[in-house]
Amino acid sequence: MRVAKKRWGEITIKKQGKRKNQFDTTKSFSIERTQYEYDVNQLKEILGMTVNLSEKFTFKELMRELESMEHSK
């Protein structure tokens, strides 16, 4: 995969359509290198944990929690 400079990889999220291999919505984003480097398995765990948290919190509540964690650094 060829990605822009300083990019580590790309994650694509797809919303399945009515038929197989037909997607209503596709969003993707690249992961930039930061002071911490994660391998693909660690990133998968983080994404899985975030998905699990979305069962407990609404989007706004989860964003508020994450933002408060970011500001308390």
Kinemage of the C-alpha trace (Angstrom):
@kinemage 1
@onewidth
@group {chain A} dominant
@subgroup {mainchain}
@vectorlist {calphas} color= white
{ca met a 1} P 0.000 0.000 0.000
{ca arg a 2} L 1.371 3.400 -0.868
{ca val a 3} L 0.516 6.111 1.612
{ca ala a 4} L 1.532 9.710 2.193
{ca lys a 5} L 4.761 10.509 4.023
{ca lys a 6} L 4.563 10.037 7.807
{ca arg a 7} L 1.573 7.730 7.403
{ca trp a 8} L 1.641 4.278 8.936
{ca gly a 9} L -1.421 2.671 7.394
{ca glu a 10} L -5.050 3.072 6.579
{ca ile a 11} L -8.271 1.891 8.163
{ca thr a 12} L -11.426 1.640 6.074
{ca ile a 13} L -14.895 1.428 7.587
{ca lys a 14} L -17.677 0.257 5.288
{ca lys a 15} L -21.425 0.147 5.793
{ca gln a 16} L -22.800 -2.953 4.101
{ca gly a 17} L -25.516 -2.355 1.533
{ca lys a 18} L -28.410 -4.629 0.647
{ca arg a 19} L -26.335 -6.938 -1.567
{ca lys a 20} L -23.017 -8.693 -1.043
{ca asn a 21} L -19.983 -6.487 -1.791
{ca gln a 22} L -22.186 -3.421 -2.179
{ca phe a 23} L -21.416 -0.686 0.317
{ca asp a 24} L -23.684 2.274 1.079
{ca thr a 25} L -20.944 4.273 2.776
{ca thr a 26} L -17.179 3.982 2.934
{ca lys a 27} L -14.950 6.086 5.189
{ca ser a 28} L -11.217 5.730 5.597
{ca phe a 29} L -8.470 7.429 7.534
{ca ser a 30} L -4.734 7.074 7.867
{ca ile a 31} L -2.841 6.521 11.082
{ca glu a 32} L 0.016 8.946 11.582
{ca arg a 33} L 3.129 8.079 13.516
{ca thr a 34} L 3.132 9.662 16.949
{ca gln a 35} L 5.431 9.346 19.938
{ca tyr a 36} L 3.848 5.906 20.496
{ca glu a 37} L 3.939 3.237 17.831
{ca tyr a 38} L 1.396 0.435 17.810
{ca asp a 39} L 1.469 -2.752 15.803
{ca val a 40} L -1.576 -3.825 13.814
{ca asn a 41} L -2.783 -6.218 16.548
{ca gln a 42} L -2.677 -3.458 19.180
{ca leu a 43} L -4.600 -1.142 16.860
{ca lys a 44} L -7.198 -3.874 16.332
{ca glu a 45} L -7.601 -4.232 20.111
{ca ile a 46} L -8.032 -0.470 20.524
{ca leu a 47} L -10.657 -0.353 17.783
{ca gly a 48} L -12.450 -3.376 19.279
{ca met a 49} L -12.504 -1.778 22.724
{ca thr a 50} L -13.877 1.439 21.257
{ca val a 51} L -16.635 -0.511 19.511
{ca asn a 52} L -17.488 -2.226 22.817
{ca leu a 53} L -17.642 1.148 24.584
{ca ser a 54} L -20.115 2.344 21.967
{ca glu a 55} L -22.540 -0.218 23.418
{ca lys a 56} L -22.366 1.567 26.793
{ca phe a 57} L -22.152 5.220 25.719
{ca thr a 58} L -23.862 7.332 23.113
{ca phe a 59} L -21.584 8.971 20.553
{ca lys a 60} L -21.691 12.310 22.375
{ca glu a 61} L -20.964 10.722 25.765
{ca leu a 62} L -18.051 8.709 24.389
{ca met a 63} L -16.580 11.742 22.620
{ca arg a 64} L -16.897 13.775 25.831
{ca glu a 65} L -15.064 11.051 27.792
{ca leu a 66} L -12.265 10.797 25.212
{ca glu a 67} L -11.871 14.563 25.022
{ca ser a 68} L -11.666 14.833 28.820
{ca met a 69} L -8.942 12.161 28.802
{ca glu a 70} L -7.061 14.093 26.134
{ca his a 71} L -7.262 17.360 28.067
{ca ser a 72} L -6.212 15.788 31.382
{ca lys a 73} L -2.798 14.745 30.000
